[in-house]
Amino acid sequence: MRLLVAERPDDDPVAVFEWACIHDSLGIEGAAVPLYRRALDLGLDDFNATRATIQLASSLRNVGEVDEAVALLQAAPDAPALGAARQVFLALALHSAGRPDEALREALLAVVPTLPRYQRSARAYADALVEQTRTA
């Protein structure tokens, strides 16, 4: 893989992104983080920028930078082609940040659109989780 990446210009955002993905897949999240940041700084198309943001946030969570992971995922746009990926990884990051009610809310809200019935009730119950936390 290193040889393939070396064939691309140093400032090729897609090559840098793919190199980050390889590090991430190998469990070398600490090395993937600066590569994801560089790929985003170099300018990826919207779809790959969303993927890179989600994967960067996931790697940050795995190296203990949960607050930054949460902030990135909260600011990231949804990408229909990625389904509920942003919400799922946000739920994981919130849980790691010690915010279980918000995490459960995000996970539930990710599933609500797939329910053939009970969407309104499920959404209301999910929202109530964080309302209870705010008033407690």
ZADO-1210 file (C-alpha; in nm, 4 decimals, padded with zeros to 6 digits):
<atoms>
<atom x="00.0000" y="00.0000" z="00.0000" code="MET" pos="1"/>
<atom x="00.2859" y="00.2349" z="00.0817" code="ARG" pos="2"/>
<atom x="00.4102" y="00.2020" z="-00.2774" code="LEU" pos="3"/>
<atom x="00.0681" y="00.2838" z="-00.4198" code="LEU" pos="4"/>
<atom x="00.0331" y="00.5905" z="-00.1995" code="VAL" pos="5"/>
<atom x="00.3861" y="00.6986" z="-00.2950" code="ALA" pos="6"/>
<atom x="00.2770" y="00.7095" z="-00.6600" code="GLU" pos="7"/>
<atom x="00.0372" y="00.9923" z="-00.5768" code="ARG" pos="8"/>
<atom x="00.1369" y="01.3558" z="-00.5133" code="PRO" pos="9"/>
<atom x="00.1967" y="01.4442" z="-00.1464" code="ASP" pos="10"/>
<atom x="-00.0936" y="01.6874" z="-00.1589" code="ASP" pos="11"/>
<atom x="-00.3491" y="01.4429" z="-00.3030" code="ASP" pos="12"/>
<atom x="-00.6269" y="01.4541" z="-00.0422" code="PRO" pos="13"/>
<atom x="-00.7784" y="01.1211" z="-00.1475" code="VAL" pos="14"/>
<atom x="-00.4435" y="00.9401" z="-00.1239" code="ALA" pos="15"/>
<atom x="-00.3805" y="01.0895" z="00.2208" code="VAL" pos="16"/>
<atom x="-00.7333" y="00.9902" z="00.3255" code="PHE" pos="17"/>
<atom x="-00.6867" y="00.6322" z="00.2028" code="GLU" pos="18"/>
<atom x="-00.3513" y="00.6136" z="00.3828" code="TRP" pos="19"/>
<atom x="-00.5278" y="00.7251" z="00.7018" code="ALA" pos="20"/>
<atom x="-00.7915" y="00.4559" z="00.6463" code="CYS" pos="21"/>
<atom x="-00.5223" y="00.1900" z="00.6191" code="ILE" pos="22"/>
<atom x="-00.3637" y="00.2986" z="00.9467" code="HIS" pos="23"/>
<atom x="-00.7060" y="00.3049" z="01.1093" code="ASP" pos="24"/>
<atom x="-00.7961" y="-00.0417" z="00.9814" code="SER" pos="25"/>
<atom x="-00.4684" y="-00.1768" z="01.1169" code="LEU" pos="26"/>
<atom x="-00.5506" y="-00.0394" z="01.4619" code="GLY" pos="27"/>
<atom x="-00.2923" y="00.2396" z="01.4425" code="ILE" pos="28"/>
<atom x="-00.5440" y="00.5143" z="01.5208" code="GLU" pos="29"/>
<atom x="-00.2805" y="00.7491" z="01.6648" code="GLY" pos="30"/>
<atom x="-00.1051" y="00.7601" z="01.3273" code="ALA" pos="31"/>
<atom x="-00.4352" y="00.7870" z="01.1404" code="ALA" pos="32"/>
<atom x="-00.5473" y="01.1031" z="01.3241" code="VAL" pos="33"/>
<atom x="-00.2954" y="01.3479" z="01.1683" code="PRO" pos="34"/>
<atom x="-00.3494" y="01.1885" z="00.8274" code="LEU" pos="35"/>
<atom x="-00.7262" y="01.2391" z="00.8480" code="TYR" pos="36"/>
<atom x="-00.6671" y="01.6007" z="00.9531" code="ARG" pos="37"/>
<atom x="-00.4291" y="01.6567" z="00.6617" code="ARG" pos="38"/>
<atom x="-00.6700" y="01.5016" z="00.4111" code="ALA" pos="39"/>
<atom x="-00.9477" y="01.7288" z="00.5366" code="LEU" pos="40"/>
<atom x="-00.7177" y="02.0334" z="00.5216" code="ASP" pos="41"/>
<atom x="-00.6166" y="01.9467" z="00.1648" code="LEU" pos="42"/>
<atom x="-00.9824" y="01.9402" z="00.0613" code="GLY" pos="43"/>
<atom x="-01.1904" y="01.6304" z="00.0036" code="LEU" pos="44"/>
<atom x="-01.5224" y="01.6212" z="-00.1795" code="ASP" pos="45"/>
<atom x="-01.8269" y="01.6438" z="00.0489" code="ASP" pos="46"/>
<atom x="-01.8853" y="01.2688" z="00.0704" code="PHE" pos="47"/>
<atom x="-01.5249" y="01.1808" z="00.1530" code="ASN" pos="48"/>
<atom x="-01.4984" y="01.4780" z="00.3892" code="ALA" pos="49"/>
<atom x="-01.7918" y="01.3401" z="00.5868" code="THR" pos="50"/>
<atom x="-01.6361" y="00.9937" z="00.5865" code="ARG" pos="51"/>
<atom x="-01.3027" y="01.1370" z="00.6999" code="ALA" pos="52"/>
<atom x="-01.4706" y="01.3361" z="00.9764" code="THR" pos="53"/>
<atom x="-01.6556" y="01.0305" z="01.1071" code="ILE" pos="54"/>
<atom x="-01.3423" y="00.8177" z="01.0916" code="GLN" pos="55"/>
<atom x="-01.1288" y="01.0915" z="01.2503" code="LEU" pos="56"/>
<atom x="-01.3797" y="01.1224" z="01.5328" code="ALA" pos="57"/>
<atom x="-01.3850" y="00.7460" z="01.5806" code="SER" pos="58"/>
<atom x="-01.0055" y="00.7376" z="01.5976" code="SER" pos="59"/>
<atom x="-01.0019" y="01.0304" z="01.8399" code="LEU" pos="60"/>
<atom x="-01.2462" y="00.8434" z="02.0633" code="ARG" pos="61"/>
<atom x="-01.0227" y="00.5378" z="02.0524" code="ASN" pos="62"/>
<atom x="-00.7172" y="00.7398" z="02.1613" code="VAL" pos="63"/>
<atom x="-00.9097" y="00.9077" z="02.4440" code="GLY" pos="64"/>
<atom x="-00.9940" y="01.2433" z="02.2838" code="GLU" pos="65"/>
<atom x="-01.3673" y="01.1952" z="02.3339" code="VAL" pos="66"/>
<atom x="-01.4655" y="01.5614" z="02.3701" code="ASP" pos="67"/>
<atom x="-01.3154" y="01.6495" z="02.0331" code="GLU" pos="68"/>
<atom x="-01.4787" y="01.3409" z="01.8813" code="ALA" pos="69"/>
<atom x="-01.8198" y="01.4528" z="02.0105" code="VAL" pos="70"/>
<atom x="-01.7695" y="01.8083" z="01.8824" code="ALA" pos="71"/>
<atom x="-01.6663" y="01.6903" z="01.5352" code="LEU" pos="72"/>
<atom x="-01.9603" y="01.4532" z="01.5032" code="LEU" pos="73"/>
<atom x="-02.2118" y="01.7076" z="01.6301" code="GLN" pos="74"/>
<atom x="-02.0907" y="01.9537" z="01.3659" code="ALA" pos="75"/>
<atom x="-02.0661" y="01.7005" z="01.0809" code="ALA" pos="76"/>
<atom x="-02.3397" y="01.6917" z="00.8190" code="PRO" pos="77"/>
<atom x="-02.5435" y="01.3792" z="00.7620" code="ASP" pos="78"/>
<atom x="-02.4631" y="01.1916" z="00.4431" code="ALA" pos="79"/>
<atom x="-02.7581" y="00.9854" z="00.3170" code="PRO" pos="80"/>
<atom x="-02.5214" y="00.7414" z="00.1459" code="ALA" pos="81"/>
<atom x="-02.3678" y="00.6640" z="00.4859" code="LEU" pos="82"/>
<atom x="-02.7012" y="00.6007" z="00.6530" code="GLY" pos="83"/>
<atom x="-02.6992" y="00.6728" z="01.0255" code="ALA" pos="84"/>
<atom x="-02.3205" y="00.6389" z="01.0577" code="ALA" pos="85"/>
<atom x="-02.2703" y="00.9880" z="01.2007" code="ARG" pos="86"/>
<atom x="-02.5352" y="00.9303" z="01.4679" code="GLN" pos="87"/>
<atom x="-02.4019" y="00.5853" z="01.5567" code="VAL" pos="88"/>
<atom x="-02.0475" y="00.7118" z="01.6058" code="PHE" pos="89"/>
<atom x="-02.1784" y="01.0148" z="01.7933" code="LEU" pos="90"/>
<atom x="-02.3657" y="00.7786" z="02.0268" code="ALA" pos="91"/>
<atom x="-02.0443" y="00.5857" z="02.0893" code="LEU" pos="92"/>
<atom x="-01.8476" y="00.9051" z="02.1538" code="ALA" pos="93"/>
<atom x="-02.1138" y="01.0409" z="02.3892" code="LEU" pos="94"/>
<atom x="-02.1120" y="00.7141" z="02.5819" code="HIS" pos="95"/>
<atom x="-01.7323" y="00.7262" z="02.6081" code="SER" pos="96"/>
<atom x="-01.7629" y="01.0858" z="02.7300" code="ALA" pos="97"/>
<atom x="-01.9810" y="00.9697" z="03.0195" code="GLY" pos="98"/>
<atom x="-02.3027" y="01.1018" z="02.8676" code="ARG" pos="99"/>
<atom x="-02.5114" y="00.7820" z="02.8445" code="PRO" pos="100"/>
<atom x="-02.8553" y="00.9456" z="02.8175" code="ASP" pos="101"/>
<atom x="-02.7450" y="01.1569" z="02.5214" code="GLU" pos="102"/>
<atom x="-02.5777" y="00.8497" z="02.3696" code="ALA" pos="103"/>
<atom x="-02.8949" y="00.6436" z="02.3961" code="LEU" pos="104"/>
<atom x="-03.0974" y="00.9322" z="02.2519" code="ARG" pos="105"/>
<atom x="-02.8690" y="00.9508" z="01.9456" code="GLU" pos="106"/>
<atom x="-02.8838" y="00.5753" z="01.8949" code="ALA" pos="107"/>
<atom x="-03.2631" y="00.5732" z="01.9200" code="LEU" pos="108"/>
<atom x="-03.2997" y="00.8695" z="01.6856" code="LEU" pos="109"/>
<atom x="-03.0805" y="00.6867" z="01.4333" code="ALA" pos="110"/>
<atom x="-03.3273" y="00.3973" z="01.4342" code="VAL" pos="111"/>
<atom x="-03.6537" y="00.5955" z="01.4463" code="VAL" pos="112"/>
<atom x="-03.6765" y="00.6562" z="01.0676" code="PRO" pos="113"/>
<atom x="-03.6685" y="00.2804" z="01.0073" code="THR" pos="114"/>
<atom x="-03.9704" y="00.2094" z="01.2271" code="LEU" pos="115"/>
<atom x="-04.2896" y="00.1369" z="01.0326" code="PRO" pos="116"/>
<atom x="-04.4894" y="00.2576" z="01.3358" code="ARG" pos="117"/>
<atom x="-04.4272" y="00.4340" z="01.6660" code="TYR" pos="118"/>
<atom x="-04.1891" y="00.6939" z="01.5233" code="GLN" pos="119"/>
<atom x="-04.3526" y="00.9830" z="01.7074" code="ARG" pos="120"/>
<atom x="-04.3546" y="00.7983" z="02.0399" code="SER" pos="121"/>
<atom x="-03.9984" y="00.6722" z="02.0037" code="ALA" pos="122"/>
<atom x="-03.8740" y="01.0220" z="01.9148" code="ARG" pos="123"/>
<atom x="-04.0557" y="01.1720" z="02.2149" code="ALA" pos="124"/>
<atom x="-03.9145" y="00.9111" z="02.4532" code="TYR" pos="125"/>
<atom x="-03.5650" y="00.9631" z="02.3133" code="ALA" pos="126"/>
<atom x="-03.5935" y="01.3387" z="02.3603" code="ASP" pos="127"/>
<atom x="-03.7249" y="01.2879" z="02.7136" code="ALA" pos="128"/>
<atom x="-03.3999" y="01.1124" z="02.8069" code="LEU" pos="129"/>
<atom x="-03.2013" y="01.4323" z="02.7758" code="VAL" pos="130"/>
<atom x="-03.4786" y="01.6501" z="02.9170" code="GLU" pos="131"/>
<atom x="-03.4693" y="01.4414" z="03.2355" code="GLN" pos="132"/>
<atom x="-03.0929" y="01.4874" z="03.2530" code="THR" pos="133"/>
<atom x="-03.1196" y="01.8647" z="03.2106" code="ARG" pos="134"/>
<atom x="-03.3809" y="01.9012" z="03.4840" code="THR" pos="135"/>
<atom x="-03.2131" y="01.6627" z="03.7293" code="ALA" pos="136"/>
</atoms>
